[in-house]
Amino acid sequence: MTRRVSTARNIFLLIAVLGGAGARFAAWADVPQARTVDFDYEVLVEGIPEHTEELRIWFPYLSQTPYQEIQKVDIEPRENANISYDKTYHNKILNYRIASPGNSSLKFNARYRVKRSEYSNRRVSSRTFLSEEDSRKYLQADRLVTISPGIKTMAKTITQGKTTTTAKARAIYDYVFQNVSYDKTIPGWGNGDTERVCSLKAGNCTDFHSLFISLARACGIPAKFVMGVPLSNGKKEGEISGYHCWAEFYDEQSGWVPVDISEAWKNKSRYEYYFGAIGADRLEISVGRDIVLEPNAGREPLNYFFFPYVEVDGKKFLQVKTLFRFKDVNTRKEVSQL
């Protein structure tokens, strides 16, 4: 009888413990710890003029990070393929210089096998040393990610009474979440223009996180813009319609801390989760704004680096299509290493 009571008591205690922990883990329950996918980045350049002397193209080449393992890569065509890096953020760039292409259309494809892990500042310390150069870089304004007097005043008001970096960042996160709507019906969305977001209080992920970064930098908190692609949690394969971006801020005690305010806005049950964590449901494509492509011949910096940039005889060429696809990996034929 005593043994039965003891067993029942233990079961009751276990249920109580799990119940108490439920709220803490609920937000993580549907987020894969890690995910391996084949990802295709395909570019089709059409309508190339008959007498073109030179075609040049630049597009992102996925980089290895602590949360993103590039296992295999296959590039087509391999001829004329070169890897370069932008000098500010060191993003990898796949680029081609093709003399007298001779075809009206050209296709380029980079196929990756990538293992993506959850990036959570809560689970494991991601503390990294931030150099003075990087600190300056992630504190200065970008062309559209401004730090105007109005932004400084707003940041001071939002963070009033907060004494730690994380507390200030959380106050900014809360403010953006509560005051900006995910809305792509108003023209001008998607440029990541802080002043526009302040005025209209609407936009997409680029706009949400541009405002967050501006406010963080105005408080002296280094913050960076991260561009990527979303991987559907409800599908094992399919086309990807476009990009998704998020932000990270730097805390001396914790290192880089991810935030995804627009996803929290769309799924409010994940509001707590997305301050300090992002799931394995995305791939990182590039970091930063005002990207200067390399090799460079004096062209204007790109607002952000996700889509390909093409030139025909030194002039920007717009007849370009992209296709992004992914497929979860179980047992698949090996892909050659570049």
ZAKOLSE-566699 format. One record per residue (C-alpha): residue number from 0; residue in three letters; chain; z, x, y. Coordinates in nm, 2 decimals, padded with zeros to 4 digits, always signed. Each point is the difference from the previous one (the first is absolute). Example, Ala and Ser with C-alpha at 12.3 -4.5 7.8 and 13.67 -1.06 7.14 Angstrom:
<nodes>
   loba   dolo   guba       c3       c1       c2
      0    Ala      A   +00.78   +01.23   -00.45
      1    Ser      A   -00.07   +00.14   +00.34
</nodes>
This chain:
<nodes>
   loba   dolo   guba       c3       c1       c2
      0    Met      A   +00.00   +00.00   +00.00
      1    Thr      A   +00.09   +00.28   +00.23
      2    Arg      A   -00.33   +00.18   -00.07
      3    Arg      A   -00.19   -00.32   +00.08
      4    Val      A   +00.18   -00.04   +00.33
      5    Ser      A   -00.06   +00.36   +00.09
      6    Thr      A   -00.37   -00.03   -00.08
      7    Ala      A   -00.03   -00.31   +00.20
      8    Arg      A   +00.18   +00.16   +00.29
      9    Asn      A   -00.24   +00.30   -00.01
     10    Ile      A   -00.30   -00.23   +00.00
     11    Phe      A   +00.14   -00.18   +00.30
     12    Leu      A   +00.07   +00.32   +00.19
     13    Leu      A   -00.36   +00.12   -00.08
     14    Ile      A   -00.15   -00.32   +00.13
     15    Ala      A   +00.22   +00.03   +00.31
     16    Val      A   -00.10   +00.36   +00.07
     17    Leu      A   -00.37   -00.08   -00.06
     18    Gly      A   +00.03   -00.31   +00.22
     19    Gly      A   +00.15   +00.20   +00.28
     20    Ala      A   -00.27   +00.27   -00.03
     21    Gly      A   -00.27   -00.26   -00.01
     22    Ala      A   -00.04   -00.03   +00.37
     23    Arg      A   -00.02   +00.37   +00.03
     24    Phe      A   -00.27   +00.04   -00.26
     25    Ala      A   -00.19   -00.33   +00.05
     26    Ala      A   -00.23   +00.15   +00.26
     27    Trp      A   -00.11   +00.28   -00.24
     28    Ala      A   -00.04   -00.22   -00.31
     29    Asp      A   -00.37   -00.07   +00.05
     30    Val      A   -00.09   +00.35   +00.13
     31    Pro      A   -00.14   +00.24   -00.26
     32    Gln      A   +00.18   +00.33   -00.01
     33    Ala      A   -00.33   +00.17   -00.05
     34    Arg      A   -00.37   -00.09   -00.05
     35    Thr      A   -00.30   +00.19   -00.12
     36    Val      A   -00.34   -00.12   +00.12
     37    Asp      A   -00.36   +00.10   +00.02
     38    Phe      A   -00.11   -00.03   +00.36
     39    Asp      A   -00.36   +00.01   +00.12
     40    Tyr      A   -00.09   +00.07   +00.36
     41    Glu      A   -00.38   -00.07   +00.03
     42    Val      A   -00.22   +00.04   +00.30
     43    Leu      A   -00.36   -00.12   +00.04
     44    Val      A   -00.20   +00.12   +00.29
     45    Glu      A   -00.31   -00.22   +00.06
     46    Gly      A   -00.30   +00.00   +00.23
     47    Ile      A   -00.01   +00.37   +00.05
     48    Pro      A   -00.30   +00.07   +00.23
     49    Glu      A   -00.30   +00.15   -00.17
     50    His      A   -00.01   +00.33   +00.20
     51    Thr      A   +00.37   +00.07   +00.00
     52    Glu      A   +00.07   +00.37   +00.02
     53    Glu      A   +00.37   +00.00   -00.08
     54    Leu      A   +00.25   -00.26   -00.13
     55    Arg      A   +00.38   +00.08   +00.02
     56    Ile      A   +00.28   -00.21   -00.15
     57    Trp      A   +00.37   +00.03   +00.00
     58    Phe      A   +00.25   -00.22   -00.20
     59    Pro      A   +00.36   +00.03   -00.12
     60    Tyr      A   +00.09   +00.20   -00.31
     61    Leu      A   +00.32   -00.11   -00.15
     62    Ser      A   +00.29   +00.25   +00.02
     63    Gln      A   +00.29   +00.09   -00.23
     64    Thr      A   +00.34   -00.11   +00.13
     65    Pro      A   +00.34   -00.02   -00.17
     66    Tyr      A   -00.08   -00.37   -00.07
     67    Gln      A   -00.37   +00.03   -00.08
     68    Glu      A   -00.12   +00.22   -00.28
     69    Ile      A   -00.38   +00.06   +00.00
     70    Gln      A   -00.07   +00.05   -00.37
     71    Lys      A   -00.38   +00.01   -00.01
     72    Val      A   -00.29   -00.02   +00.24
     73    Asp      A   -00.37   -00.05   -00.04
     74    Ile      A   -00.24   +00.05   +00.29
     75    Glu      A   -00.36   -00.12   +00.02
     76    Pro      A   -00.21   +00.16   +00.11
     77    Arg      A   +00.16   +00.34   -00.05
     78    Glu      A   -00.28   +00.18   +00.17
     79    Asn      A   +00.08   +00.07   +00.37
     80    Ala      A   +00.36   -00.13   -00.04
     81    Asn      A   +00.26   +00.18   +00.20
     82    Ile      A   +00.37   -00.04   +00.06
     83    Ser      A   +00.14   +00.05   +00.35
     84    Tyr      A   +00.32   -00.08   +00.18
     85    Asp      A   +00.08   -00.14   +00.34
     86    Lys      A   +00.20   +00.25   +00.20
     87    Thr      A   +00.27   -00.24   +00.12
     88    Tyr      A   +00.11   -00.19   -00.30
     89    His      A   -00.17   +00.20   -00.28
     90    Asn      A   -00.16   -00.30   -00.15
     91    Lys      A   -00.26   +00.09   -00.26
     92    Ile      A   -00.36   -00.09   +00.09
     93    Leu      A   -00.29   -00.02   -00.24
     94    Asn      A   -00.32   +00.08   +00.20
     95    Tyr      A   -00.37   +00.06   -00.06
     96    Arg      A   -00.27   +00.15   +00.21
     97    Ile      A   -00.34   -00.10   -00.14
     98    Ala      A   -00.32   +00.15   +00.15
     99    Ser      A   -00.31   -00.23   -00.01
    100    Pro      A   +00.15   -00.26   -00.23
    101    Gly      A   -00.34   -00.14   -00.08
    102    Asn      A   +00.14   -00.34   -00.12
    103    Ser      A   +00.06   -00.32   +00.19
    104    Ser      A   +00.34   -00.04   -00.16
    105    Leu      A   +00.27   +00.24   -00.15
    106    Lys      A   +00.31   -00.08   -00.21
    107    Phe      A   +00.32   +00.20   +00.00
    108    Asn      A   +00.29   -00.07   -00.23
    109    Ala      A   +00.35   +00.15   -00.06
    110    Arg      A   +00.18   -00.12   -00.30
    111    Tyr      A   +00.36   +00.08   -00.05
    112    Arg      A   +00.26   -00.04   -00.27
    113    Val      A   +00.33   -00.04   +00.19
    114    Lys      A   +00.36   -00.05   -00.10
    115    Arg      A   +00.18   -00.17   +00.28
    116    Ser      A   +00.38   -00.02   +00.00
    117    Glu      A   +00.24   -00.22   +00.19
    118    Tyr      A   +00.11   +00.18   +00.32
    119    Ser      A   +00.36   -00.10   +00.07
    120    Asn      A   +00.24   +00.18   +00.22
    121    Arg      A   +00.27   -00.20   -00.17
    122    Arg      A   -00.05   +00.13   -00.35
    123    Val      A   -00.06   +00.37   +00.06
    124    Ser      A   +00.06   +00.21   +00.31
    125    Ser      A   -00.34   +00.10   +00.14
    126    Arg      A   +00.15   +00.23   +00.26
    127    Thr      A   -00.25   +00.26   +00.12
    128    Phe      A   +00.03   +00.25   +00.28
    129    Leu      A   -00.20   -00.10   +00.31
    130    Ser      A   -00.14   +00.30   +00.19
    131    Glu      A   +00.00   +00.01   +00.38
    132    Glu      A   -00.38   -00.03   -00.01
    133    Asp      A   +00.01   -00.32   -00.21
    134    Ser      A   +00.29   -00.14   +00.21
    135    Arg      A   -00.21   +00.04   +00.31
    136    Lys      A   -00.30   -00.15   -00.17
    137    Tyr      A   +00.18   -00.31   -00.12
    138    Leu      A   +00.18   -00.05   +00.33
    139    Gln      A   -00.30   +00.01   +00.23
    140    Ala      A   -00.22   -00.30   +00.10
    141    Asp      A   -00.34   -00.07   -00.15
    142    Arg      A   -00.29   -00.15   +00.19
    143    Leu      A   +00.10   -00.36   -00.09
    144    Val      A   +00.35   +00.07   -00.13
    145    Thr      A   +00.14   +00.03   +00.35
    146    Ile      A   +00.35   +00.09   +00.13
    147    Ser      A   -00.02   -00.17   +00.34
    148    Pro      A   +00.29   -00.06   +00.23
    149    Gly      A   +00.00   -00.36   -00.12
    150    Ile      A   +00.02   +00.12   -00.37
    151    Lys      A   +00.29   +00.23   +00.09
    152    Thr      A   +00.19   -00.28   +00.17
    153    Met      A   -00.06   -00.23   -00.30
    154    Ala      A   +00.11   +00.26   -00.25
    155    Lys      A   +00.32   +00.06   +00.20
    156    Thr      A   +00.08   -00.37   +00.01
    157    Ile      A   -00.07   -00.05   -00.37
    158    Thr      A   +00.21   +00.29   -00.12
    159    Gln      A   +00.29   -00.05   +00.25
    160    Gly      A   +00.33   +00.08   -00.18
    161    Lys      A   -00.17   +00.17   -00.29
    162    Thr      A   +00.11   +00.36   -00.05
    163    Thr      A   -00.18   +00.12   -00.32
    164    Thr      A   -00.36   +00.05   -00.06
    165    Thr      A   -00.01   -00.25   -00.29
    166    Ala      A   +00.18   -00.26   +00.20
    167    Lys      A   -00.24   +00.04   +00.29
    168    Ala      A   -00.30   -00.02   -00.24
    169    Arg      A   +00.14   -00.31   -00.16
    170    Ala      A   +00.04   -00.17   +00.34
    171    Ile      A   -00.36   +00.08   +00.08
    172    Tyr      A   -00.11   -00.13   -00.35
    173    Asp      A   +00.19   -00.32   +00.06
    174    Tyr      A   -00.15   -00.04   +00.35
    175    Val      A   -00.36   +00.04   -00.12
    176    Phe      A   +00.06   -00.23   -00.30
    177    Gln      A   +00.15   -00.27   +00.22
    178    Asn      A   -00.24   +00.02   +00.29
    179    Val      A   -00.35   +00.08   -00.14
    180    Ser      A   -00.21   -00.24   -00.21
    181    Tyr      A   -00.25   +00.10   -00.26
    182    Asp      A   -00.31   -00.16   +00.16
    183    Lys      A   -00.36   +00.11   -00.02
    184    Thr      A   -00.15   -00.29   +00.20
    185    Ile      A   +00.05   +00.16   +00.34
    186    Pro      A   -00.28   +00.25   +00.09
    187    Gly      A   +00.11   +00.37   +00.02
    188    Trp      A   +00.23   +00.00   -00.31
    189    Gly      A   -00.01   +00.30   -00.22
    190    Asn      A   -00.04   +00.28   +00.26
    191    Gly      A   +00.37   +00.09   +00.00
    192    Asp      A   +00.03   -00.04   +00.38
    193    Thr      A   +00.36   -00.01   +00.09
    194    Glu      A   -00.05   -00.16   +00.34
    195    Arg      A   -00.21   -00.28   -00.15
    196    Val      A   +00.27   -00.07   -00.25
    197    Cys      A   +00.27   -00.01   +00.27
    198    Ser      A   -00.22   -00.25   +00.19
    199    Leu      A   -00.12   -00.23   -00.28
    200    Lys      A   +00.28   +00.05   -00.26
    201    Ala      A   -00.26   -00.02   -00.28
    202    Gly      A   -00.22   +00.21   -00.22
    203    Asn      A   -00.04   +00.15   -00.34
    204    Cys      A   +00.19   +00.29   -00.18
    205    Thr      A   -00.16   +00.26   +00.24
    206    Asp      A   +00.14   -00.19   +00.30
    207    Phe      A   +00.35   -00.06   -00.14
    208    His      A   +00.05   +00.36   -00.09
    209    Ser      A   -00.15   +00.14   +00.32
    210    Leu      A   +00.27   -00.19   +00.20
    211    Phe      A   +00.27   +00.12   -00.24
    212    Ile      A   -00.12   +00.37   +00.04
    213    Ser      A   -00.02   -00.03   +00.38
    214    Leu      A   +00.35   -00.14   +00.02
    215    Ala      A   +00.14   +00.26   -00.24
    216    Arg      A   -00.16   +00.29   +00.18
    217    Ala      A   +00.13   -00.14   +00.33
    218    Cys      A   +00.35   +00.03   -00.15
    219    Gly      A   -00.06   +00.36   -00.10
    220    Ile      A   -00.06   -00.09   -00.37
    221    Pro      A   -00.30   +00.18   -00.16
    222    Ala      A   -00.23   -00.27   -00.16
    223    Lys      A   -00.33   +00.01   -00.16
    224    Phe      A   -00.29   -00.24   -00.09
    225    Val      A   -00.11   -00.01   -00.37
    226    Met      A   -00.33   -00.15   -00.10
    227    Gly      A   -00.07   -00.12   -00.36
    228    Val      A   -00.14   -00.26   -00.23
    229    Pro      A   +00.19   -00.29   -00.16
    230    Leu      A   +00.01   -00.04   -00.38
    231    Ser      A   +00.04   -00.36   -00.10
    232    Asn      A   +00.32   -00.06   -00.21
    233    Gly      A   -00.16   -00.32   -00.14
    234    Lys      A   -00.31   +00.17   -00.14
    235    Lys      A   -00.08   +00.30   -00.22
    236    Glu      A   -00.34   +00.07   +00.15
    237    Gly      A   -00.23   -00.11   +00.28
    238    Glu      A   -00.15   +00.07   +00.33
    239    Ile      A   +00.22   +00.09   +00.30
    240    Ser      A   -00.10   -00.19   +00.31
    241    Gly      A   +00.13   +00.25   +00.26
    242    Tyr      A   +00.28   +00.23   +00.10
    243    His      A   +00.38   -00.03   +00.04
    244    Cys      A   +00.22   +00.22   +00.21
    245    Trp      A   +00.37   +00.06   +00.05
    246    Ala      A   +00.23   +00.23   +00.19
    247    Glu      A   +00.27   +00.26   -00.06
    248    Phe      A   +00.27   +00.13   +00.22
    249    Tyr      A   +00.20   +00.32   -00.03
    250    Asp      A   +00.38   +00.01   -00.04
    251    Glu      A   +00.17   +00.34   -00.01
    252    Gln      A   +00.23   -00.13   -00.28
    253    Ser      A   -00.25   -00.18   -00.21
    254    Gly      A   -00.34   +00.16   +00.08
    255    Trp      A   -00.31   -00.22   +00.03
    256    Val      A   +00.08   -00.37   -00.04
    257    Pro      A   -00.28   -00.25   -00.07
    258    Val      A   -00.02   -00.35   +00.16
    259    Asp      A   -00.26   -00.28   -00.05
    260    Ile      A   +00.07   -00.27   +00.26
    261    Ser      A   -00.33   -00.20   -00.05
    262    Glu      A   +00.06   -00.03   -00.37
    263    Ala      A   +00.36   -00.11   +00.07
    264    Trp      A   -00.14   -00.26   +00.24
    265    Lys      A   -00.24   -00.14   -00.26
    266    Asn      A   +00.27   +00.00   -00.27
    267    Lys      A   +00.33   -00.05   +00.16
    268    Ser      A   +00.19   +00.02   -00.32
    269    Arg      A   -00.08   +00.38   +00.01
    270    Tyr      A   +00.13   +00.04   +00.35
    271    Glu      A   +00.29   +00.23   -00.10
    272    Tyr      A   -00.21   +00.19   -00.26
    273    Tyr      A   -00.27   +00.11   +00.25
    274    Phe      A   +00.25   +00.18   +00.22
    275    Gly      A   +00.03   +00.32   -00.19
    276    Ala      A   -00.23   -00.07   -00.29
    277    Ile      A   -00.36   -00.07   -00.10
    278    Gly      A   -00.12   -00.08   -00.35
    279    Ala      A   -00.27   +00.15   -00.22
    280    Asp      A   -00.24   -00.27   +00.11
    281    Arg      A   -00.20   +00.23   +00.24
    282    Leu      A   -00.17   +00.34   +00.03
    283    Glu      A   +00.03   +00.23   +00.30
    284    Ile      A   -00.33   +00.09   +00.16
    285    Ser      A   +00.09   +00.18   +00.32
    286    Val      A   +00.27   +00.07   +00.26
    287    Gly      A   -00.01   -00.02   +00.38
    288    Arg      A   -00.21   -00.13   +00.28
    289    Asp      A   -00.27   +00.16   +00.22
    290    Ile      A   -00.14   +00.19   -00.29
    291    Val      A   -00.24   +00.29   +00.08
    292    Leu      A   -00.25   +00.04   -00.28
    293    Glu      A   -00.08   +00.34   -00.13
    294    Pro      A   -00.25   +00.16   +00.01
    295    Asn      A   -00.02   -00.13   +00.35
    296    Ala      A   -00.28   +00.01   +00.25
    297    Gly      A   +00.18   -00.16   +00.30
    298    Arg      A   +00.01   -00.36   -00.11
    299    Glu      A   +00.28   -00.23   +00.11
    300    Pro      A   +00.32   -00.02   -00.21
    301    Leu      A   +00.02   -00.30   -00.24
    302    Asn      A   +00.27   -00.26   +00.08
    303    Tyr      A   +00.10   +00.03   -00.37
    304    Phe      A   -00.16   +00.14   -00.31
    305    Phe      A   -00.09   -00.25   -00.27
    306    Phe      A   -00.37   -00.08   +00.02
    307    Pro      A   -00.29   +00.25   -00.03
    308    Tyr      A   -00.15   +00.15   +00.31
    309    Val      A   -00.38   +00.07   -00.01
    310    Glu      A   -00.23   +00.18   +00.23
    311    Val      A   -00.38   +00.02   -00.01
    312    Asp      A   -00.15   +00.28   +00.21
    313    Gly      A   +00.33   +00.04   +00.19
    314    Lys      A   +00.04   -00.37   +00.09
    315    Lys      A   +00.24   -00.25   -00.15
    316    Phe      A   -00.16   -00.22   -00.27
    317    Leu      A   +00.13   -00.34   -00.07
    318    Gln      A   -00.21   -00.13   -00.30
    319    Val      A   +00.28   +00.09   -00.24
    320    Lys      A   +00.16   -00.22   -00.28
    321    Thr      A   +00.32   +00.07   -00.19
    322    Leu      A   +00.13   -00.12   -00.33
    323    Phe      A   +00.36   +00.07   -00.12
    324    Arg      A   +00.10   -00.08   -00.35
    325    Phe      A   +00.30   +00.06   -00.23
    326    Lys      A   +00.09   -00.05   -00.36
    327    Asp      A   +00.34   +00.05   -00.17
    328    Val      A   -00.02   +00.28   -00.26
    329    Asn      A   +00.11   -00.05   -00.36
    330    Thr      A   -00.22   +00.20   -00.22
    331    Arg      A   -00.32   +00.10   +00.18
    332    Lys      A   -00.26   +00.27   -00.04
    333    Glu      A   +00.09   +00.32   +00.18
    334    Val      A   -00.15   +00.07   +00.34
    335    Ser      A   -00.11   +00.35   +00.08
    336    Gln      A   +00.20   +00.22   +00.23
    337    Leu      A   -00.16   +00.11   +00.33
</nodes>
